[in-house]
C-alpha cells in the first residue's frame, strides 16, 4: 500500500488522526451501548414497540437542543463543546452500568423507565456533539482535502459501527451486561483523552442577525435558501426515516432468523462492514463527479436492500443485503457531507450542521420509532418492506422535484 498516495493526505495531519480516533472510540462505545440497551429492553418487555421508544427517547432532546447547540458551536470553542458532550456521554454510560448492577432496589423496580431517562440525557449530549464535531473538522482540515477527510471520517465511523455491535452482542452474550457496560465506559474515556489533544481553534465572527432569535433561525434560513443542500438533506432524511429496519433487528435476530444476541451483533454490524469497504474505496475514488446522480441511485439501492431484507428468512442473505445497504449509504453520506462542508460558510457550520442533525441524525431515532409503531400496527416484516418502498417513493419525488441536485457535480 502506497502511504504517499493522495488518498492518505488527510491522515498526515496529526490533529485529524486524533480526531478520527476519538470518533472511532466514541462510536465503538455508542454502538455497543445501542446493542446492549436494545437487547436488554427487549428481554424485559418482549415488545417491538419498546425498541422504537429507545430511538424516540434519544431523538426528542437532540431535536430540542439542535438550534441552540448550533448557535453555541458557532460562538464558542468547538473543541471544548465536543469534549463536554463526550464527558456527558461518559456519565450516561456509567449510569447505565450502575442501573444494570441492580445495587439499588428502586432502580431495579423501574429499570426500563430509568434506561429511557438516561438515553434521553444522552440525546442532549448528541445534540451538541454532532454540530461541534462537524464544525471542528472544517477547522482542522483545509478545504481542498474535505472530500478525502470526509471519506476517512466516514470510514473510521463505520469501522466503529462494524466492531461496536459485534463486540456488544458478543460481550453481552458471553460476559453479561456489567462487563459490557464497563467496556462502553472505557471507550468514552479514551475518546475524551484524544479530543483533549486538539488545540483550541479561533471562534469565527458570528453572522445571521443582531438578536438571538435571528441567529438561531439563521441556519434554517440558510438551508432553505440553498436548494441543493435542502434537497440532499431531505432525501436522506426521508430515506432514513422510512428505512429504519435496524430498530427491528432484535426481533429478526430473536424470532425470524433465530440468531440470538451474537447474531444480533452481526446483523447490526453488517451495514457498516459494507460501508467501510465502500468508504475505503471512496478515499481513492471520491464520488464527486455526477454527485447528484450518484446520490439518488445509491439511496434507491438502499431502499431495494431494505425490501430484500424484510422478505429474507436466511441469515446469510440478510447479512449480505444489510452489507450492500451500507455500501449505498456510505456513498450518500460522503456526498452529502462534502456538499455541506463546501457550500457552508465557516461561521455558519455549527448552525447548518444542527439543522442537518434535525434532518438526518434524529431521523435515525424517529425512524426507529416509526418502525416500532409500524411493526405494532402492521407486523414486523410488512413494516420493514413498507419502509423500503417508501424510500423508493422519496427518491422518485426528489428526482423530479430537484433538477439542480440531479445534475450536481462537485
C-alpha positions as CSV (number, residue, x, y, z in Angstrom):
1,X,0.0,0.0,0.0
2,X,1.4,3.4,-1.0
3,X,1.1,5.7,2.0
4,X,2.4,8.6,-0.1
5,X,-0.8,8.4,-2.2
6,X,-3.1,11.4,-2.2
7,X,-5.7,9.1,-0.6
8,X,-3.8,9.5,2.7
9,X,-3.3,13.3,2.6
10,X,-5.8,14.0,5.4
11,X,-4.3,11.3,7.7
12,X,-0.9,13.1,7.5
13,X,-2.4,15.9,9.7
14,X,-1.9,14.8,13.4
15,X,-4.9,16.6,14.8
16,X,-7.1,14.9,12.2
17,X,-5.7,11.5,13.2
18,X,-6.6,12.2,16.8
19,X,-10.0,13.5,15.9
20,X,-10.8,10.4,13.8
21,X,-9.5,8.1,16.6
22,X,-11.7,9.9,19.1
23,X,-14.7,9.4,16.8
24,X,-13.7,5.7,16.4
25,X,-13.8,5.1,20.2
26,X,-16.9,7.1,20.9
27,X,-18.7,5.3,18.1
28,X,-17.5,1.9,19.4
29,X,-19.0,2.8,22.7
30,X,-22.3,4.1,21.5
31,X,-22.8,1.3,19.0
32,X,-22.0,-1.3,21.7
33,X,-24.4,0.5,24.0
34,X,-27.2,0.5,21.4
35,X,-27.0,-3.3,21.1
36,X,-26.8,-3.8,24.8
37,X,-29.7,-1.5,25.6
38,X,-31.8,-2.9,22.7
39,X,-31.3,-6.5,23.8
40,X,-31.8,-5.6,27.5
41,X,-35.1,-3.7,26.9
42,X,-36.4,-6.4,24.6
43,X,-35.6,-9.2,27.1
44,X,-37.6,-7.2,29.7
45,X,-40.6,-6.2,27.6
46,X,-40.7,-8.6,24.7
47,X,-42.4,-5.7,22.8
48,X,-41.1,-4.4,19.4
49,X,-42.7,-1.0,20.2
50,X,-40.4,-0.6,23.2
51,X,-37.4,-0.7,20.8
52,X,-38.9,2.2,18.9
53,X,-39.3,4.1,22.1
54,X,-35.5,3.9,22.7
55,X,-34.9,5.9,19.5
56,X,-37.6,8.4,20.4
57,X,-36.1,8.9,23.8
58,X,-32.8,10.0,22.2
59,X,-34.3,11.9,19.3
60,X,-36.5,14.3,21.2
61,X,-33.8,16.0,23.3
62,X,-31.4,16.0,20.2
63,X,-34.1,17.9,18.2
64,X,-35.0,20.3,21.0
65,X,-31.4,21.3,21.6
66,X,-30.3,21.4,18.0
67,X,-30.8,25.1,17.2
68,X,-29.3,26.4,20.5
69,X,-26.4,24.0,20.2
70,X,-25.6,25.1,16.7
71,X,-25.6,28.7,17.8
72,X,-23.3,27.9,20.8
73,X,-20.9,26.0,18.5
74,X,-20.7,29.0,16.1
75,X,-19.9,31.3,19.0
76,X,-17.6,29.2,21.3
77,X,-14.6,26.9,21.3
78,X,-15.7,23.9,19.3
79,X,-13.2,21.6,20.9
80,X,-14.5,22.3,24.4
81,X,-18.1,21.7,23.3
82,X,-17.2,18.4,21.7
83,X,-15.2,17.2,24.7
84,X,-18.0,18.3,27.1
85,X,-20.6,16.2,25.1
86,X,-18.3,13.2,25.3
87,X,-18.0,13.7,29.0
88,X,-21.8,13.7,29.3
89,X,-21.9,10.5,27.3
90,X,-19.3,9.0,29.7
91,X,-21.6,9.8,32.7
92,X,-24.7,8.4,30.9
93,X,-22.9,5.1,30.1
94,X,-21.7,5.0,33.7
95,X,-25.3,5.4,34.9
96,X,-26.4,2.5,32.7
97,X,-23.7,0.4,34.3
98,X,-24.9,1.4,37.8
99,X,-28.5,0.6,36.9
100,X,-27.7,-2.8,35.4
101,X,-25.9,-4.0,38.6
102,X,-29.2,-3.9,40.5
103,X,-27.5,-2.3,43.5
104,X,-30.5,-0.1,44.3
105,X,-33.9,-1.8,44.6
106,X,-35.8,1.3,43.4
107,X,-33.8,1.3,40.2
108,X,-34.3,-2.4,39.7
109,X,-38.1,-2.0,40.1
110,X,-38.2,0.8,37.5
111,X,-35.3,-0.3,35.2
112,X,-37.0,0.3,31.9
113,X,-38.0,3.9,32.8
114,X,-34.5,4.5,34.2
115,X,-32.9,3.4,31.0
116,X,-35.2,5.6,28.9
117,X,-34.4,8.5,31.1
118,X,-30.6,8.1,30.7
119,X,-31.0,7.7,26.9
120,X,-32.9,11.0,27.0
121,X,-29.9,12.7,28.6
122,X,-27.5,11.1,26.2
123,X,-29.7,12.6,23.4
124,X,-28.8,16.1,24.8
125,X,-25.1,15.2,24.5
126,X,-25.6,14.1,21.0
127,X,-27.4,17.3,20.2
128,X,-24.2,19.2,20.9
129,X,-21.6,16.6,19.7
130,X,-22.9,16.4,16.1
131,X,-22.6,20.1,15.2
132,X,-19.4,20.6,17.2
133,X,-17.7,17.6,15.5
134,X,-18.8,18.8,12.0
135,X,-17.6,22.4,12.6
136,X,-14.3,21.3,14.3
137,X,-13.5,19.1,11.3
138,X,-13.7,22.1,9.0
139,X,-11.1,23.9,11.1
140,X,-8.7,21.0,11.2
141,X,-8.7,20.2,7.5
142,X,-8.0,22.6,4.6
143,X,-10.8,22.9,2.0
144,X,-9.0,21.0,-0.7
145,X,-8.9,17.9,1.5
146,X,-12.6,17.9,2.5
147,X,-13.7,15.0,0.3
148,X,-10.6,12.9,1.4
149,X,-11.1,13.8,5.1
150,X,-14.8,13.1,5.0
151,X,-14.2,9.7,3.3
152,X,-11.7,8.8,6.1
153,X,-14.0,10.2,8.8
154,X,-16.8,8.1,7.3
155,X,-14.5,5.0,7.2
156,X,-13.5,5.5,10.8
157,X,-17.1,5.9,12.0
158,X,-18.2,2.9,10.1
159,X,-15.3,0.8,11.5
160,X,-16.6,1.7,14.9
161,X,-20.1,0.8,13.8
162,X,-18.9,-2.5,12.5
163,X,-16.9,-3.5,15.5
164,X,-19.2,-1.9,18.1
165,X,-22.4,-4.0,17.5
166,X,-20.4,-7.2,17.1
167,X,-18.4,-6.6,20.3
168,X,-21.5,-5.5,22.1
169,X,-23.5,-8.6,21.1
170,X,-20.7,-11.0,21.8
171,X,-19.8,-9.4,25.1
172,X,-23.4,-9.4,26.2
173,X,-23.9,-13.0,25.2
174,X,-20.7,-14.3,26.8
175,X,-19.8,-12.0,29.6
176,X,-23.1,-10.4,30.7
177,X,-24.3,-6.8,30.9
178,X,-21.9,-5.5,33.6
179,X,-18.7,-6.2,31.7
180,X,-20.3,-4.9,28.5
181,X,-21.1,-1.6,30.1
182,X,-17.7,-1.3,31.6
183,X,-16.2,-1.6,28.1
184,X,-18.6,1.2,26.9
185,X,-17.5,3.5,29.7
186,X,-13.8,2.8,28.8
187,X,-14.4,3.7,25.2
188,X,-15.9,7.1,26.1
189,X,-13.0,7.8,28.4
190,X,-10.4,7.2,25.7
191,X,-12.3,9.4,23.3
192,X,-12.2,12.3,25.8
193,X,-8.4,11.9,26.2
194,X,-7.9,12.0,22.4
195,X,-10.1,15.1,21.9
196,X,-8.2,16.9,24.6
197,X,-5.0,16.8,22.5
198,X,-6.5,19.0,19.8
199,X,-5.6,22.7,20.1
200,X,-8.0,25.5,20.6
201,X,-9.4,26.9,17.4
202,X,-10.4,30.5,16.5
203,X,-14.0,31.3,17.1
204,X,-15.4,32.8,13.8
205,X,-17.3,36.1,13.8
206,X,-21.0,35.4,14.2
207,X,-23.4,36.3,11.4
208,X,-27.1,35.9,10.8
209,X,-28.7,38.8,12.7
210,X,-28.4,41.0,15.7
211,X,-30.8,39.2,18.1
212,X,-30.5,35.7,19.5
213,X,-33.7,34.7,17.7
214,X,-32.4,35.8,14.3
215,X,-29.1,34.0,14.9
216,X,-30.8,30.8,16.0
217,X,-33.0,30.8,12.9
218,X,-30.2,31.7,10.5
219,X,-29.2,28.1,10.0
220,X,-32.7,27.1,9.0
221,X,-33.0,30.1,6.6
222,X,-29.6,29.3,5.0
223,X,-30.6,25.7,4.4
224,X,-33.9,26.5,2.9
225,X,-32.3,29.2,0.7
226,X,-29.8,26.7,-0.7
227,X,-31.9,24.3,-2.8
228,X,-29.0,21.7,-3.3
229,X,-28.3,21.4,0.4
230,X,-32.1,21.3,1.2
231,X,-32.7,18.5,-1.4
232,X,-29.7,16.4,-0.2
233,X,-30.8,16.7,3.4
234,X,-34.5,15.9,2.6
235,X,-33.6,12.9,0.5
236,X,-31.5,11.3,3.2
237,X,-33.9,12.3,6.0
238,X,-36.9,10.5,4.5
239,X,-34.8,7.6,3.3
240,X,-33.5,7.0,6.8
241,X,-36.9,7.8,8.4
242,X,-38.6,5.0,6.4
243,X,-35.7,2.7,6.0
244,X,-35.1,2.3,9.8
245,X,-35.1,-1.6,9.7
246,X,-32.2,-1.6,12.2
247,X,-34.6,-0.9,15.1
248,X,-36.3,-4.2,14.3
249,X,-33.1,-6.3,14.3
250,X,-33.6,-7.7,17.8
251,X,-36.9,-9.1,16.6
252,X,-35.3,-10.6,13.4
253,X,-32.4,-12.0,15.4
254,X,-34.6,-13.5,18.2
255,X,-37.6,-14.7,16.3
256,X,-37.3,-14.7,12.5
257,X,-33.7,-15.7,11.9
258,X,-33.2,-17.4,15.3
259,X,-29.7,-15.9,15.6
260,X,-29.7,-14.8,19.3
261,X,-27.6,-12.0,20.8
262,X,-24.5,-13.0,18.9
263,X,-26.4,-12.9,15.6
264,X,-27.9,-9.5,16.5
265,X,-24.4,-8.1,16.8
266,X,-23.5,-9.5,13.4
267,X,-26.7,-8.1,11.8
268,X,-26.1,-4.7,13.4
269,X,-22.5,-4.7,12.1
270,X,-23.3,-5.9,8.6
271,X,-24.3,-2.5,7.1
272,X,-21.2,-0.9,8.4
273,X,-19.0,-3.7,7.0
274,X,-20.3,-2.7,3.6
275,X,-19.9,0.9,4.4
276,X,-16.3,0.6,5.5
277,X,-15.4,-1.2,2.3
278,X,-17.1,1.4,0.2
279,X,-15.7,4.4,2.2
280,X,-12.1,3.0,1.8
281,X,-12.7,2.8,-2.0
282,X,-14.0,6.4,-1.9
283,X,-10.7,7.7,-0.4
284,X,-9.2,6.7,-3.8
285,X,-12.2,7.5,-6.0
286,X,-14.3,10.3,-4.5
287,X,-17.9,10.2,-5.8
288,X,-17.8,13.9,-6.7
289,X,-18.3,13.5,-10.4
290,X,-22.0,13.3,-11.1
291,X,-22.5,13.6,-7.4
292,X,-26.3,14.3,-7.6
293,X,-27.0,11.3,-9.8
294,X,-24.8,9.0,-7.6
295,X,-26.7,10.2,-4.5
296,X,-30.1,9.4,-6.0
297,X,-29.0,6.0,-7.3
298,X,-27.5,5.0,-4.0
299,X,-30.5,5.9,-1.9
300,X,-32.7,3.9,-4.3
301,X,-30.3,1.0,-3.9
302,X,-30.6,1.3,-0.2
303,X,-34.4,1.1,-0.4
304,X,-34.2,-2.0,-2.5
305,X,-31.9,-3.7,0.0
306,X,-34.3,-2.9,2.9
307,X,-37.1,-4.6,0.9
308,X,-35.0,-7.6,0.3
309,X,-34.0,-7.8,3.9
310,X,-37.6,-7.6,5.0
311,X,-38.5,-10.6,2.8
312,X,-35.5,-12.7,3.7
313,X,-35.6,-15.7,6.1
314,X,-32.0,-16.6,5.5
315,X,-29.4,-15.3,8.0
316,X,-26.6,-15.2,5.4
317,X,-28.8,-13.5,2.8
318,X,-29.9,-10.9,5.4
319,X,-26.3,-10.2,6.3
320,X,-25.4,-9.7,2.6
321,X,-28.4,-7.4,2.0
322,X,-27.6,-5.3,5.1
323,X,-23.9,-5.1,4.0
324,X,-25.0,-3.9,0.5
325,X,-27.3,-1.3,2.1
326,X,-24.3,0.0,4.0
327,X,-22.3,0.4,0.8
328,X,-25.0,2.5,-0.8
329,X,-25.4,4.6,2.4
330,X,-21.7,5.2,2.6
331,X,-21.7,7.0,-0.8
332,X,-24.7,9.0,0.2
333,X,-23.0,10.2,3.5
334,X,-19.8,11.2,1.8
335,X,-21.6,13.2,-1.0
336,X,-24.0,14.9,1.5
337,X,-21.2,15.8,4.0
338,X,-19.0,17.2,1.2
339,X,-21.8,19.3,-0.2
340,X,-22.5,20.9,3.2
341,X,-18.8,21.5,4.1
342,X,-18.1,23.1,0.7
343,X,-21.2,25.2,0.5
344,X,-21.5,26.4,4.1
345,X,-19.5,29.5,5.4
346,X,-17.2,28.7,8.4
347,X,-19.2,30.9,10.8
348,X,-22.4,29.1,9.9
349,X,-21.3,25.5,10.1
350,X,-22.4,24.9,13.6
351,X,-26.0,26.0,12.9
352,X,-26.2,24.4,9.5
353,X,-24.9,21.1,11.0
354,X,-27.5,21.4,13.7
355,X,-30.2,21.7,11.1
356,X,-28.7,18.7,9.4
357,X,-28.8,16.8,12.7
358,X,-32.5,17.5,12.8
359,X,-33.0,16.4,9.2
360,X,-30.7,13.4,9.2
361,X,-29.3,12.5,12.7
362,X,-32.6,12.5,14.6
363,X,-34.4,10.8,11.7
364,X,-32.5,7.6,12.7
365,X,-34.2,7.6,16.1
366,X,-37.5,8.8,14.7
367,X,-37.2,6.2,12.0
368,X,-36.7,3.6,14.8
369,X,-39.9,4.9,16.4
370,X,-41.7,4.8,13.1
371,X,-40.5,1.2,12.6
372,X,-41.7,0.2,16.1
373,X,-45.1,1.8,15.6
374,X,-45.5,0.3,12.1
375,X,-44.5,-3.1,13.4
376,X,-47.1,-2.8,16.1
377,X,-49.8,-2.0,13.6
378,X,-48.7,-4.0,10.5
379,X,-46.4,-6.7,11.9
380,X,-42.6,-6.7,11.8
381,X,-42.0,-8.0,8.2
382,X,-44.6,-5.8,6.5
383,X,-43.3,-2.7,8.3
384,X,-39.8,-3.2,7.0
385,X,-41.0,-3.8,3.4
386,X,-43.2,-0.7,3.7
387,X,-40.2,1.3,4.8
388,X,-38.1,0.2,1.8
389,X,-41.0,1.0,-0.6
390,X,-41.4,4.5,0.9
391,X,-37.7,5.1,0.4
392,X,-38.1,4.4,-3.4
393,X,-41.1,6.8,-3.5
394,X,-39.0,9.6,-1.8
395,X,-36.2,9.1,-4.4
396,X,-38.7,9.4,-7.2
397,X,-40.1,12.6,-5.8
398,X,-36.7,14.2,-5.3
399,X,-35.6,13.1,-8.8
400,X,-38.4,15.1,-10.5
401,X,-38.7,17.9,-7.9
402,X,-35.0,18.9,-7.7
403,X,-33.2,19.0,-11.1
404,X,-30.4,21.1,-9.5
405,X,-29.5,18.1,-7.3
406,X,-29.9,15.6,-10.1
407,X,-27.4,17.5,-12.2
408,X,-24.9,18.3,-9.4
409,X,-21.2,17.8,-10.0
410,X,-18.7,18.8,-7.3
